[in-house]
């Protein structure tokens, strides 16, 4: 099994949920951190959702990692806080902002293949 560290970024989130990272086939991913940055001149909020479509009935519900997360002007928010998140094949991390083009997101991942 190979471990590969990756960084996924999405600049200028929109007001609709959009994929930031999708776990490739035959891969398990460990999310090491998620950071959100407000580059707007007003305070904004962001949502981060994990979309799970695995066949496991206990683990196939979409769940928010954070909803309405506050980001002050020029602020950055680390929402993982030292925790790890394990994702299975085809699971997706989605994010959106309260205002278009206001927030960037960075996801640090280790893929296991």
C-alpha positions in Angstrom: 0.0 0.0 0.0 1.3 3.4 -1.0 0.7 6.6 1.0 0.6 9.8 -1.0 0.2 13.2 0.6 -1.8 15.7 -1.4 -3.0 19.3 -1.2 -6.4 20.2 -2.8 -7.4 23.8 -3.1 -10.4 25.7 -4.4 -10.3 29.4 -4.7 -13.3 31.7 -4.6 -16.1 29.4 -3.4 -19.5 30.2 -4.8 -22.8 30.2 -2.9 -23.6 26.7 -4.0 -22.0 23.5 -2.7 -19.2 22.4 -4.9 -16.7 19.5 -4.8 -13.3 20.4 -3.3 -12.1 16.8 -3.2 -13.4 13.4 -4.4 -11.7 10.2 -3.2 -10.5 8.3 -6.3 -11.5 4.6 -6.9 -9.5 2.0 -5.0 -8.4 4.6 -2.5 -9.0 5.5 1.1 -8.2 9.0 2.1 -7.3 10.5 5.5 -8.1 14.2 5.7 -5.4 15.8 7.8 -6.7 19.4 7.8 -9.2 21.8 6.2 -8.6 25.6 6.3 -10.9 28.3 5.1 -9.7 31.9 4.4 -11.9 35.0 4.0 -10.4 37.3 1.4 -13.4 39.6 1.3 -13.8 43.0 2.9 -16.8 41.8 5.0 -17.3 39.0 7.5 -18.6 35.8 5.8 -19.6 32.3 6.6 -18.9 28.9 5.0 -20.3 25.4 5.0 -18.3 22.2 4.6 -20.2 19.0 3.8 -19.0 15.4 3.6 -21.0 13.5 0.9 -20.9 9.7 1.5 -22.3 7.3 -1.0 -20.7 4.1 0.4 -22.8 1.0 0.5 -22.3 0.7 4.3 -25.7 1.6 5.8 -24.0 3.2 8.9 -21.8 5.5 6.8 -23.8 6.6 3.9 -25.4 9.8 5.2 -24.2 13.2 4.1 -23.0 15.2 7.1 -21.8 18.7 7.7 -18.3 19.2 9.2 -19.4 22.8 9.7 -22.4 24.9 8.8 -22.4 28.7 9.0 -18.8 28.8 10.1 -17.9 32.4 10.8 -14.9 34.0 9.0 -13.9 37.5 9.9 -12.4 39.9 7.4 -9.0 38.5 6.5 -9.5 35.6 8.8 -8.6 31.9 8.5 -10.4 29.0 10.2 -8.9 25.5 10.6 -12.0 23.3 11.1 -10.2 20.0 11.7 -8.5 21.1 14.9 -6.0 18.2 15.0 -8.7 15.6 14.2 -8.5 13.2 11.3 -11.3 12.2 8.9 -11.3 8.9 7.0 -13.0 8.9 3.6 -13.8 5.9 1.4 -13.8 5.6 -2.4 -16.1 8.2 -4.1 -16.7 10.2 -0.8 -16.7 13.9 -1.5 -15.8 17.1 0.5 -18.0 20.0 -0.7 -17.9 23.6 0.4 -19.7 26.9 -0.2 -19.5 30.5 0.9 -22.1 33.0 2.0 -20.9 35.3 -0.8 -19.4 34.4 -4.1 -15.6 34.7 -4.5 -15.1 35.6 -0.8 -13.6 32.4 0.6 -10.8 30.0 -0.4 -10.5 26.4 0.9 -7.4 24.2 1.4 -7.6 20.5 2.1 -4.6 18.4 3.2 -5.0 14.7 2.5 -3.1 11.4 2.7 -4.3 8.9 0.0 -3.8 5.2 0.7 -3.8 3.0 -2.4 
